[in-house]
Amino acid sequence: MVEYFVKNLKMHMYPVPSRCTVRYTKEKRYKFPPKGYEKCDKCFRLYK
Ligand SMILES: [Zn+2]
């Protein structure tokens, strides 16, 4: 199941998709997207 974490005030997905360059370094993870943070463009890019 996908989780979320915040790094540098941006919300990323965990596990981090390969298209995102951020590294997960044991930040707190959330089951649901935490409110009040900007979404990482790369992690949350929508595909159609
Ligand atoms: Zn990201």
mmCIF file of the protein (N, C-alpha, C, O) and its ligand, coordinates in Angstrom:
data_MODEL
# 
_entry.id   MODEL 
# 
loop_
_entity.id 
_entity.type 
_entity.pdbx_number_of_molecules 
1 polymer     1 
2 non-polymer 1 
# 
_entity_poly.entity_id                      1 
_entity_poly.type                           'polypeptide(L)' 
_entity_poly.nstd_linkage                   no 
_entity_poly.nstd_monomer                   no 
_entity_poly.pdbx_seq_one_letter_code       MVEYFVKNLKMHMYPVPSRCTVRYTKEKRYKFPPKGYEKCDKCFRLYK 
_entity_poly.pdbx_seq_one_letter_code_can   MVEYFVKNLKMHMYPVPSRCTVRYTKEKRYKFPPKGYEKCDKCFRLYK 
_entity_poly.pdbx_strand_id                 A 
# 
loop_
_entity_poly_seq.entity_id 
_entity_poly_seq.num 
_entity_poly_seq.mon_id 
_entity_poly_seq.hetero 
1 1  MET n 
1 2  VAL n 
1 3  GLU n 
1 4  TYR n 
1 5  PHE n 
1 6  VAL n 
1 7  LYS n 
1 8  ASN n 
1 9  LEU n 
1 10 LYS n 
1 11 MET n 
1 12 HIS n 
1 13 MET n 
1 14 TYR n 
1 15 PRO n 
1 16 VAL n 
1 17 PRO n 
1 18 SER n 
1 19 ARG n 
1 20 CYS n 
1 21 THR n 
1 22 VAL n 
1 23 ARG n 
1 24 TYR n 
1 25 THR n 
1 26 LYS n 
1 27 GLU n 
1 28 LYS n 
1 29 ARG n 
1 30 TYR n 
1 31 LYS n 
1 32 PHE n 
1 33 PRO n 
1 34 PRO n 
1 35 LYS n 
1 36 GLY n 
1 37 TYR n 
1 38 GLU n 
1 39 LYS n 
1 40 CYS n 
1 41 ASP n 
1 42 LYS n 
1 43 CYS n 
1 44 PHE n 
1 45 ARG n 
1 46 LEU n 
1 47 TYR n 
1 48 LYS n 
# 
loop_
_struct_asym.id 
_struct_asym.entity_id 
A 1 
B 2 
# 
loop_
_chem_comp.id 
_chem_comp.type 
_chem_comp.mon_nstd_flag 
ARG 'L-peptide linking' y 
ASN 'L-peptide linking' y 
ASP 'L-peptide linking' y 
CYS 'L-peptide linking' y 
GLU 'L-peptide linking' y 
GLY 'peptide linking'   y 
HIS 'L-peptide linking' y 
LEU 'L-peptide linking' y 
LYS 'L-peptide linking' y 
MET 'L-peptide linking' y 
PHE 'L-peptide linking' y 
PRO 'L-peptide linking' y 
SER 'L-peptide linking' y 
THR 'L-peptide linking' y 
TYR 'L-peptide linking' y 
VAL 'L-peptide linking' y 
ZN  non-polymer         . 
# 
_pdbx_entity_nonpoly.entity_id   2 
_pdbx_entity_nonpoly.name        ? 
_pdbx_entity_nonpoly.comp_id     ZN 
# 
_pdbx_nonpoly_scheme.asym_id         B 
_pdbx_nonpoly_scheme.entity_id       2 
_pdbx_nonpoly_scheme.mon_id          ZN 
_pdbx_nonpoly_scheme.ndb_seq_num     1 
_pdbx_nonpoly_scheme.pdb_seq_num     101 
_pdbx_nonpoly_scheme.auth_seq_num    101 
_pdbx_nonpoly_scheme.pdb_mon_id      ZN 
_pdbx_nonpoly_scheme.auth_mon_id     ZN 
_pdbx_nonpoly_scheme.pdb_strand_id   A 
_pdbx_nonpoly_scheme.pdb_ins_code    . 
# 
loop_
_atom_site.group_PDB 
_atom_site.id 
_atom_site.type_symbol 
_atom_site.label_atom_id 
_atom_site.label_alt_id 
_atom_site.label_comp_id 
_atom_site.label_asym_id 
_atom_site.label_entity_id 
_atom_site.label_seq_id 
_atom_site.pdbx_PDB_ins_code 
_atom_site.Cartn_x 
_atom_site.Cartn_y 
_atom_site.Cartn_z 
_atom_site.occupancy 
_atom_site.B_iso_or_equiv 
_atom_site.pdbx_formal_charge 
_atom_site.auth_seq_id 
_atom_site.auth_comp_id 
_atom_site.auth_asym_id 
_atom_site.auth_atom_id 
_atom_site.pdbx_PDB_model_num 
ATOM   1   N  N  . MET A 1 1  ? 0.851  -1.201 0.000   1.00 0.00 ? 1   MET A N  1 
ATOM   2   C  CA . MET A 1 1  ? 0.000  0.000  0.000   1.00 0.00 ? 1   MET A CA 1 
ATOM   3   C  C  . MET A 1 1  ? 0.883  1.246  0.000   1.00 0.00 ? 1   MET A C  1 
ATOM   4   O  O  . MET A 1 1  ? 1.906  1.306  0.681   1.00 0.00 ? 1   MET A O  1 
ATOM   5   N  N  . VAL A 1 2  ? 0.463  2.222  -0.772  1.00 0.00 ? 2   VAL A N  1 
ATOM   6   C  CA . VAL A 1 2  ? 1.235  3.464  -0.875  1.00 0.00 ? 2   VAL A CA 1 
ATOM   7   C  C  . VAL A 1 2  ? 1.063  4.291  0.389   1.00 0.00 ? 2   VAL A C  1 
ATOM   8   O  O  . VAL A 1 2  ? -0.033 4.392  0.941   1.00 0.00 ? 2   VAL A O  1 
ATOM   9   N  N  . GLU A 1 3  ? 2.156  4.875  0.832   1.00 0.00 ? 3   GLU A N  1 
ATOM   10  C  CA . GLU A 1 3  ? 2.102  5.826  1.946   1.00 0.00 ? 3   GLU A CA 1 
ATOM   11  C  C  . GLU A 1 3  ? 2.689  7.149  1.472   1.00 0.00 ? 3   GLU A C  1 
ATOM   12  O  O  . GLU A 1 3  ? 3.073  7.301  0.312   1.00 0.00 ? 3   GLU A O  1 
ATOM   13  N  N  . TYR A 1 4  ? 2.747  8.094  2.393   1.00 0.00 ? 4   TYR A N  1 
ATOM   14  C  CA . TYR A 1 4  ? 3.200  9.440  2.039   1.00 0.00 ? 4   TYR A CA 1 
ATOM   15  C  C  . TYR A 1 4  ? 4.154  9.936  3.096   1.00 0.00 ? 4   TYR A C  1 
ATOM   16  O  O  . TYR A 1 4  ? 4.060  9.560  4.265   1.00 0.00 ? 4   TYR A O  1 
ATOM   17  N  N  . PHE A 1 5  ? 5.071  10.779 2.681   1.00 0.00 ? 5   PHE A N  1 
ATOM   18  C  CA . PHE A 1 5  ? 5.941  11.429 3.668   1.00 0.00 ? 5   PHE A CA 1 
ATOM   19  C  C  . PHE A 1 5  ? 6.258  12.834 3.194   1.00 0.00 ? 5   PHE A C  1 
ATOM   20  O  O  . PHE A 1 5  ? 6.098  13.167 2.020   1.00 0.00 ? 5   PHE A O  1 
ATOM   21  N  N  . VAL A 1 6  ? 6.711  13.650 4.134   1.00 0.00 ? 6   VAL A N  1 
ATOM   22  C  CA . VAL A 1 6  ? 7.001  15.049 3.840   1.00 0.00 ? 6   VAL A CA 1 
ATOM   23  C  C  . VAL A 1 6  ? 8.489  15.284 3.952   1.00 0.00 ? 6   VAL A C  1 
ATOM   24  O  O  . VAL A 1 6  ? 9.119  14.929 4.948   1.00 0.00 ? 6   VAL A O  1 
ATOM   25  N  N  . LYS A 1 7  ? 9.037  15.886 2.921   1.00 0.00 ? 7   LYS A N  1 
ATOM   26  C  CA . LYS A 1 7  ? 10.451 16.246 2.950   1.00 0.00 ? 7   LYS A CA 1 
ATOM   27  C  C  . LYS A 1 7  ? 10.587 17.609 2.295   1.00 0.00 ? 7   LYS A C  1 
ATOM   28  O  O  . LYS A 1 7  ? 10.047 17.832 1.212   1.00 0.00 ? 7   LYS A O  1 
ATOM   29  N  N  . ASN A 1 8  ? 11.296 18.513 2.931   1.00 0.00 ? 8   ASN A N  1 
ATOM   30  C  CA . ASN A 1 8  ? 11.470 19.873 2.429   1.00 0.00 ? 8   ASN A CA 1 
ATOM   31  C  C  . ASN A 1 8  ? 10.127 20.516 2.090   1.00 0.00 ? 8   ASN A C  1 
ATOM   32  O  O  . ASN A 1 8  ? 9.980  21.184 1.066   1.00 0.00 ? 8   ASN A O  1 
ATOM   33  N  N  . LEU A 1 9  ? 9.151  20.299 2.976   1.00 0.00 ? 9   LEU A N  1 
ATOM   34  C  CA . LEU A 1 9  ? 7.820  20.902 2.876   1.00 0.00 ? 9   LEU A CA 1 
ATOM   35  C  C  . LEU A 1 9  ? 7.014  20.411 1.689   1.00 0.00 ? 9   LEU A C  1 
ATOM   36  O  O  . LEU A 1 9  ? 5.984  20.998 1.359   1.00 0.00 ? 9   LEU A O  1 
ATOM   37  N  N  . LYS A 1 10 ? 7.461  19.353 1.046   1.00 0.00 ? 10  LYS A N  1 
ATOM   38  C  CA . LYS A 1 10 ? 6.681  18.759 -0.031  1.00 0.00 ? 10  LYS A CA 1 
ATOM   39  C  C  . LYS A 1 10 ? 6.306  17.329 0.328   1.00 0.00 ? 10  LYS A C  1 
ATOM   40  O  O  . LYS A 1 10 ? 7.057  16.609 0.986   1.00 0.00 ? 10  LYS A O  1 
ATOM   41  N  N  . MET A 1 11 ? 5.120  16.945 -0.126  1.00 0.00 ? 11  MET A N  1 
ATOM   42  C  CA . MET A 1 11 ? 4.624  15.615 0.131   1.00 0.00 ? 11  MET A CA 1 
ATOM   43  C  C  . MET A 1 11 ? 5.032  14.677 -0.997  1.00 0.00 ? 11  MET A C  1 
ATOM   44  O  O  . MET A 1 11 ? 4.797  14.963 -2.171  1.00 0.00 ? 11  MET A O  1 
ATOM   45  N  N  . HIS A 1 12 ? 5.634  13.573 -0.636  1.00 0.00 ? 12  HIS A N  1 
ATOM   46  C  CA . HIS A 1 12 ? 6.060  12.574 -1.617  1.00 0.00 ? 12  HIS A CA 1 
ATOM   47  C  C  . HIS A 1 12 ? 5.386  11.250 -1.315  1.00 0.00 ? 12  HIS A C  1 
ATOM   48  O  O  . HIS A 1 12 ? 4.839  11.040 -0.232  1.00 0.00 ? 12  HIS A O  1 
ATOM   49  N  N  . MET A 1 13 ? 5.438  10.359 -2.299  1.00 0.00 ? 13  MET A N  1 
ATOM   50  C  CA . MET A 1 13 ? 4.905  9.029  -2.085  1.00 0.00 ? 13  MET A CA 1 
ATOM   51  C  C  . MET A 1 13 ? 5.992  8.103  -1.553  1.00 0.00 ? 13  MET A C  1 
ATOM   52  O  O  . MET A 1 13 ? 7.184  8.282  -1.803  1.00 0.00 ? 13  MET A O  1 
ATOM   53  N  N  . TYR A 1 14 ? 5.527  7.112  -0.812  1.00 0.00 ? 14  TYR A N  1 
ATOM   54  C  CA . TYR A 1 14 ? 6.429  6.065  -0.352  1.00 0.00 ? 14  TYR A CA 1 
ATOM   55  C  C  . TYR A 1 14 ? 5.841  4.711  -0.708  1.00 0.00 ? 14  TYR A C  1 
ATOM   56  O  O  . TYR A 1 14 ? 4.689  4.477  -0.341  1.00 0.00 ? 14  TYR A O  1 
ATOM   57  N  N  . PRO A 1 15 ? 6.513  3.812  -1.378  1.00 0.00 ? 15  PRO A N  1 
ATOM   58  C  CA . PRO A 1 15 ? 7.890  3.997  -1.862  1.00 0.00 ? 15  PRO A CA 1 
ATOM   59  C  C  . PRO A 1 15 ? 7.980  5.086  -2.927  1.00 0.00 ? 15  PRO A C  1 
ATOM   60  O  O  . PRO A 1 15 ? 7.022  5.329  -3.662  1.00 0.00 ? 15  PRO A O  1 
ATOM   61  N  N  . VAL A 1 16 ? 9.124  5.730  -3.004  1.00 0.00 ? 16  VAL A N  1 
ATOM   62  C  CA . VAL A 1 16 ? 9.320  6.841  -3.934  1.00 0.00 ? 16  VAL A CA 1 
ATOM   63  C  C  . VAL A 1 16 ? 9.372  6.307  -5.361  1.00 0.00 ? 16  VAL A C  1 
ATOM   64  O  O  . VAL A 1 16 ? 10.158 5.403  -5.646  1.00 0.00 ? 16  VAL A O  1 
ATOM   65  N  N  . PRO A 1 17 ? 8.554  6.844  -6.262  1.00 0.00 ? 17  PRO A N  1 
ATOM   66  C  CA . PRO A 1 17 ? 8.626  6.417  -7.667  1.00 0.00 ? 17  PRO A CA 1 
ATOM   67  C  C  . PRO A 1 17 ? 9.982  6.769  -8.269  1.00 0.00 ? 17  PRO A C  1 
ATOM   68  O  O  . PRO A 1 17 ? 10.638 7.723  -7.851  1.00 0.00 ? 17  PRO A O  1 
ATOM   69  N  N  . SER A 1 18 ? 10.374 5.999  -9.233  1.00 0.00 ? 18  SER A N  1 
ATOM   70  C  CA . SER A 1 18 ? 11.707 6.216  -9.823  1.00 0.00 ? 18  SER A CA 1 
ATOM   71  C  C  . SER A 1 18 ? 11.807 7.573  -10.489 1.00 0.00 ? 18  SER A C  1 
ATOM   72  O  O  . SER A 1 18 ? 12.904 8.113  -10.636 1.00 0.00 ? 18  SER A O  1 
ATOM   73  N  N  . ARG A 1 19 ? 10.653 8.142  -10.902 1.00 0.00 ? 19  ARG A N  1 
ATOM   74  C  CA . ARG A 1 19 ? 10.697 9.446  -11.562 1.00 0.00 ? 19  ARG A CA 1 
ATOM   75  C  C  . ARG A 1 19 ? 10.971 10.595 -10.601 1.00 0.00 ? 19  ARG A C  1 
ATOM   76  O  O  . ARG A 1 19 ? 11.234 11.715 -11.039 1.00 0.00 ? 19  ARG A O  1 
ATOM   77  N  N  . CYS A 1 20 ? 10.913 10.332 -9.289  1.00 0.00 ? 20  CYS A N  1 
ATOM   78  C  CA . CYS A 1 20 ? 11.197 11.377 -8.302  1.00 0.00 ? 20  CYS A CA 1 
ATOM   79  C  C  . CYS A 1 20 ? 12.610 11.177 -7.762  1.00 0.00 ? 20  CYS A C  1 
ATOM   80  O  O  . CYS A 1 20 ? 13.045 10.052 -7.514  1.00 0.00 ? 20  CYS A O  1 
ATOM   81  N  N  . THR A 1 21 ? 13.308 12.283 -7.588  1.00 0.00 ? 21  THR A N  1 
ATOM   82  C  CA . THR A 1 21 ? 14.718 12.195 -7.195  1.00 0.00 ? 21  THR A CA 1 
ATOM   83  C  C  . THR A 1 21 ? 14.922 12.271 -5.686  1.00 0.00 ? 21  THR A C  1 
ATOM   84  O  O  . THR A 1 21 ? 16.049 12.157 -5.203  1.00 0.00 ? 21  THR A O  1 
ATOM   85  N  N  . VAL A 1 22 ? 13.832 12.463 -4.940  1.00 0.00 ? 22  VAL A N  1 
ATOM   86  C  CA . VAL A 1 22 ? 13.991 12.592 -3.498  1.00 0.00 ? 22  VAL A CA 1 
ATOM   87  C  C  . VAL A 1 22 ? 14.401 11.241 -2.891  1.00 0.00 ? 22  VAL A C  1 
ATOM   88  O  O  . VAL A 1 22 ? 14.052 10.180 -3.409  1.00 0.00 ? 22  VAL A O  1 
ATOM   89  N  N  . ARG A 1 23 ? 15.125 11.306 -1.815  1.00 0.00 ? 23  ARG A N  1 
ATOM   90  C  CA . ARG A 1 23 ? 15.497 10.077 -1.103  1.00 0.00 ? 23  ARG A CA 1 
ATOM   91  C  C  . ARG A 1 23 ? 14.767 10.016 0.216   1.00 0.00 ? 23  ARG A C  1 
ATOM   92  O  O  . ARG A 1 23 ? 14.728 10.983 0.976   1.00 0.00 ? 23  ARG A O  1 
ATOM   93  N  N  . TYR A 1 24 ? 14.193 8.864  0.470   1.00 0.00 ? 24  TYR A N  1 
ATOM   94  C  CA . TYR A 1 24 ? 13.509 8.679  1.742   1.00 0.00 ? 24  TYR A CA 1 
ATOM   95  C  C  . TYR A 1 24 ? 14.535 8.374  2.822   1.00 0.00 ? 24  TYR A C  1 
ATOM   96  O  O  . TYR A 1 24 ? 15.285 7.404  2.716   1.00 0.00 ? 24  TYR A O  1 
ATOM   97  N  N  . THR A 1 25 ? 14.567 9.191  3.848   1.00 0.00 ? 25  THR A N  1 
ATOM   98  C  CA . THR A 1 25 ? 15.535 8.988  4.927   1.00 0.00 ? 25  THR A CA 1 
ATOM   99  C  C  . THR A 1 25 ? 14.803 8.951  6.273   1.00 0.00 ? 25  THR A C  1 
ATOM   100 O  O  . THR A 1 25 ? 15.073 9.738  7.180   1.00 0.00 ? 25  THR A O  1 
ATOM   101 N  N  . LYS A 1 26 ? 13.865 8.004  6.358   1.00 0.00 ? 26  LYS A N  1 
ATOM   102 C  CA . LYS A 1 26 ? 13.179 7.715  7.617   1.00 0.00 ? 26  LYS A CA 1 
ATOM   103 C  C  . LYS A 1 26 ? 12.334 8.869  8.143   1.00 0.00 ? 26  LYS A C  1 
ATOM   104 O  O  . LYS A 1 26 ? 12.180 9.036  9.353   1.00 0.00 ? 26  LYS A O  1 
ATOM   105 N  N  . GLU A 1 27 ? 11.790 9.660  7.228   1.00 0.00 ? 27  GLU A N  1 
ATOM   106 C  CA . GLU A 1 27 ? 10.808 10.648 7.652   1.00 0.00 ? 27  GLU A CA 1 
ATOM   107 C  C  . GLU A 1 27 ? 9.544  9.922  8.108   1.00 0.00 ? 27  GLU A C  1 
ATOM   108 O  O  . GLU A 1 27 ? 9.322  8.754  7.787   1.00 0.00 ? 27  GLU A O  1 
ATOM   109 N  N  . LYS A 1 28 ? 8.740  10.636 8.854   1.00 0.00 ? 28  LYS A N  1 
ATOM   110 C  CA . LYS A 1 28 ? 7.471  10.065 9.311   1.00 0.00 ? 28  LYS A CA 1 
ATOM   111 C  C  . LYS A 1 28 ? 6.589  9.767  8.102   1.00 0.00 ? 28  LYS A C  1 
ATOM   112 O  O  . LYS A 1 28 ? 6.459  10.587 7.194   1.00 0.00 ? 28  LYS A O  1 
ATOM   113 N  N  . ARG A 1 29 ? 5.984  8.574  8.107   1.00 0.00 ? 29  ARG A N  1 
ATOM   114 C  CA . ARG A 1 29 ? 5.114  8.198  6.992   1.00 0.00 ? 29  ARG A CA 1 
ATOM   115 C  C  . ARG A 1 29 ? 3.648  8.306  7.401   1.00 0.00 ? 29  ARG A C  1 
ATOM   116 O  O  . ARG A 1 29 ? 3.285  8.116  8.561   1.00 0.00 ? 29  ARG A O  1 
ATOM   117 N  N  . TYR A 1 30 ? 2.822  8.616  6.409   1.00 0.00 ? 30  TYR A N  1 
ATOM   118 C  CA . TYR A 1 30 ? 1.389  8.775  6.641   1.00 0.00 ? 30  TYR A CA 1 
ATOM   119 C  C  . TYR A 1 30 ? 0.625  7.809  5.746   1.00 0.00 ? 30  TYR A C  1 
ATOM   120 O  O  . TYR A 1 30 ? 1.021  7.542  4.612   1.00 0.00 ? 30  TYR A O  1 
ATOM   121 N  N  . LYS A 1 31 ? -0.490 7.285  6.283   1.00 0.00 ? 31  LYS A N  1 
ATOM   122 C  CA . LYS A 1 31 ? -1.353 6.405  5.485   1.00 0.00 ? 31  LYS A CA 1 
ATOM   123 C  C  . LYS A 1 31 ? -2.180 7.199  4.483   1.00 0.00 ? 31  LYS A C  1 
ATOM   124 O  O  . LYS A 1 31 ? -2.567 6.690  3.431   1.00 0.00 ? 31  LYS A O  1 
ATOM   125 N  N  . PHE A 1 32 ? -2.442 8.449  4.829   1.00 0.00 ? 32  PHE A N  1 
ATOM   126 C  CA . PHE A 1 32 ? -3.223 9.314  3.952   1.00 0.00 ? 32  PHE A CA 1 
ATOM   127 C  C  . PHE A 1 32 ? -2.430 10.584 3.707   1.00 0.00 ? 32  PHE A C  1 
ATOM   128 O  O  . PHE A 1 32 ? -1.616 10.978 4.541   1.00 0.00 ? 32  PHE A O  1 
ATOM   129 N  N  . PRO A 1 33 ? -2.661 11.234 2.562   1.00 0.00 ? 33  PRO A N  1 
ATOM   130 C  CA . PRO A 1 33 ? -1.911 12.460 2.272   1.00 0.00 ? 33  PRO A CA 1 
ATOM   131 C  C  . PRO A 1 33 ? -2.136 13.503 3.361   1.00 0.00 ? 33  PRO A C  1 
ATOM   132 O  O  . PRO A 1 33 ? -3.278 13.903 3.585   1.00 0.00 ? 33  PRO A O  1 
ATOM   133 N  N  . PRO A 1 34 ? -1.105 13.948 4.033   1.00 0.00 ? 34  PRO A N  1 
ATOM   134 C  CA . PRO A 1 34 ? -1.266 14.979 5.061   1.00 0.00 ? 34  PRO A CA 1 
ATOM   135 C  C  . PRO A 1 34 ? -1.642 16.315 4.421   1.00 0.00 ? 34  PRO A C  1 
ATOM   136 O  O  . PRO A 1 34 ? -1.148 16.658 3.346   1.00 0.00 ? 34  PRO A O  1 
ATOM   137 N  N  . LYS A 1 35 ? -2.508 17.055 5.080   1.00 0.00 ? 35  LYS A N  1 
ATOM   138 C  CA . LYS A 1 35 ? -2.964 18.323 4.513   1.00 0.00 ? 35  LYS A CA 1 
ATOM   139 C  C  . LYS A 1 35 ? -1.966 19.422 4.824   1.00 0.00 ? 35  LYS A C  1 
ATOM   140 O  O  . LYS A 1 35 ? -1.209 19.356 5.793   1.00 0.00 ? 35  LYS A O  1 
ATOM   141 N  N  . GLY A 1 36 ? -1.991 20.432 3.971   1.00 0.00 ? 36  GLY A N  1 
ATOM   142 C  CA . GLY A 1 36 ? -1.181 21.612 4.225   1.00 0.00 ? 36  GLY A CA 1 
ATOM   143 C  C  . GLY A 1 36 ? 0.184  21.573 3.602   1.00 0.00 ? 36  GLY A C  1 
ATOM   144 O  O  . GLY A 1 36 ? 1.013  22.445 3.859   1.00 0.00 ? 36  GLY A O  1 
ATOM   145 N  N  . TYR A 1 37 ? 0.437  20.554 2.771   1.00 0.00 ? 37  TYR A N  1 
ATOM   146 C  CA . TYR A 1 37 ? 1.734  20.487 2.115   1.00 0.00 ? 37  TYR A CA 1 
ATOM   147 C  C  . TYR A 1 37 ? 1.556  20.487 0.607   1.00 0.00 ? 37  TYR A C  1 
ATOM   148 O  O  . TYR A 1 37 ? 0.567  19.978 0.081   1.00 0.00 ? 37  TYR A O  1 
ATOM   149 N  N  . GLU A 1 38 ? 2.510  21.055 -0.065  1.00 0.00 ? 38  GLU A N  1 
ATOM   150 C  CA . GLU A 1 38 ? 2.505  21.028 -1.521  1.00 0.00 ? 38  GLU A CA 1 
ATOM   151 C  C  . GLU A 1 38 ? 2.831  19.616 -1.984  1.00 0.00 ? 38  GLU A C  1 
ATOM   152 O  O  . GLU A 1 38 ? 3.673  18.941 -1.393  1.00 0.00 ? 38  GLU A O  1 
ATOM   153 N  N  . LYS A 1 39 ? 2.164  19.174 -3.038  1.00 0.00 ? 39  LYS A N  1 
ATOM   154 C  CA . LYS A 1 39 ? 2.439  17.842 -3.560  1.00 0.00 ? 39  LYS A CA 1 
ATOM   155 C  C  . LYS A 1 39 ? 3.620  17.878 -4.510  1.00 0.00 ? 39  LYS A C  1 
ATOM   156 O  O  . LYS A 1 39 ? 3.743  18.782 -5.337  1.00 0.00 ? 39  LYS A O  1 
ATOM   157 N  N  . CYS A 1 40 ? 4.477  16.896 -4.383  1.00 0.00 ? 40  CYS A N  1 
ATOM   158 C  CA . CYS A 1 40 ? 5.607  16.774 -5.303  1.00 0.00 ? 40  CYS A CA 1 
ATOM   159 C  C  . CYS A 1 40 ? 5.078  16.544 -6.721  1.00 0.00 ? 40  CYS A C  1 
ATOM   160 O  O  . CYS A 1 40 ? 4.263  15.649 -6.946  1.00 0.00 ? 40  CYS A O  1 
ATOM   161 N  N  . ASP A 1 41 ? 5.540  17.345 -7.665  1.00 0.00 ? 41  ASP A N  1 
ATOM   162 C  CA . ASP A 1 41 ? 5.074  17.214 -9.053  1.00 0.00 ? 41  ASP A CA 1 
ATOM   163 C  C  . ASP A 1 41 ? 5.352  15.827 -9.600  1.00 0.00 ? 41  ASP A C  1 
ATOM   164 O  O  . ASP A 1 41 ? 4.514  15.254 -10.297 1.00 0.00 ? 41  ASP A O  1 
ATOM   165 N  N  . LYS A 1 42 ? 6.501  15.293 -9.296  1.00 0.00 ? 42  LYS A N  1 
ATOM   166 C  CA . LYS A 1 42 ? 6.912  14.019 -9.888  1.00 0.00 ? 42  LYS A CA 1 
ATOM   167 C  C  . LYS A 1 42 ? 6.147  12.850 -9.292  1.00 0.00 ? 42  LYS A C  1 
ATOM   168 O  O  . LYS A 1 42 ? 5.674  11.976 -10.018 1.00 0.00 ? 42  LYS A O  1 
ATOM   169 N  N  . CYS A 1 43 ? 6.028  12.832 -7.990  1.00 0.00 ? 43  CYS A N  1 
ATOM   170 C  CA . CYS A 1 43 ? 5.305  11.737 -7.352  1.00 0.00 ? 43  CYS A CA 1 
ATOM   171 C  C  . CYS A 1 43 ? 3.827  11.730 -7.722  1.00 0.00 ? 43  CYS A C  1 
ATOM   172 O  O  . CYS A 1 43 ? 3.231  10.665 -7.886  1.00 0.00 ? 43  CYS A O  1 
ATOM   173 N  N  . PHE A 1 44 ? 3.236  12.906 -7.854  1.00 0.00 ? 44  PHE A N  1 
ATOM   174 C  CA . PHE A 1 44 ? 1.783  12.974 -8.036  1.00 0.00 ? 44  PHE A CA 1 
ATOM   175 C  C  . PHE A 1 44 ? 1.388  13.285 -9.466  1.00 0.00 ? 44  PHE A C  1 
ATOM   176 O  O  . PHE A 1 44 ? 0.243  13.652 -9.729  1.00 0.00 ? 44  PHE A O  1 
ATOM   177 N  N  . ARG A 1 45 ? 2.314  13.144 -10.378 1.00 0.00 ? 45  ARG A N  1 
ATOM   178 C  CA . ARG A 1 45 ? 1.983  13.357 -11.780 1.00 0.00 ? 45  ARG A CA 1 
ATOM   179 C  C  . ARG A 1 45 ? 0.957  12.322 -12.215 1.00 0.00 ? 45  ARG A C  1 
ATOM   180 O  O  . ARG A 1 45 ? 1.084  11.138 -11.905 1.00 0.00 ? 45  ARG A O  1 
ATOM   181 N  N  . LEU A 1 46 ? -0.028 12.766 -12.915 1.00 0.00 ? 46  LEU A N  1 
ATOM   182 C  CA . LEU A 1 46 ? -1.089 11.850 -13.343 1.00 0.00 ? 46  LEU A CA 1 
ATOM   183 C  C  . LEU A 1 46 ? -0.816 11.347 -14.752 1.00 0.00 ? 46  LEU A C  1 
ATOM   184 O  O  . LEU A 1 46 ? -0.400 12.101 -15.631 1.00 0.00 ? 46  LEU A O  1 
ATOM   185 N  N  . TYR A 1 47 ? -1.054 10.084 -14.941 1.00 0.00 ? 47  TYR A N  1 
ATOM   186 C  CA . TYR A 1 47 ? -0.872 9.474  -16.250 1.00 0.00 ? 47  TYR A CA 1 
ATOM   187 C  C  . TYR A 1 47 ? -2.224 9.125  -16.847 1.00 0.00 ? 47  TYR A C  1 
ATOM   188 O  O  . TYR A 1 47 ? -3.121 8.648  -16.151 1.00 0.00 ? 47  TYR A O  1 
ATOM   189 N  N  . LYS A 1 48 ? -2.357 9.366  -18.134 1.00 0.00 ? 48  LYS A N  1 
ATOM   190 C  CA . LYS A 1 48 ? -3.611 8.996  -18.799 1.00 0.00 ? 48  LYS A CA 1 
ATOM   191 C  C  . LYS A 1 48 ? -3.279 8.243  -20.063 1.00 0.00 ? 48  LYS A C  1 
ATOM   192 O  O  . LYS A 1 48 ? -4.181 7.829  -20.790 1.00 0.00 ? 48  LYS A O  1 
HETATM 193 ZN ZN . ZN  B 2 .  ? 8.418  13.211 -5.008  1.00 0.00 2 101 ZN  A ZN 1 
# 
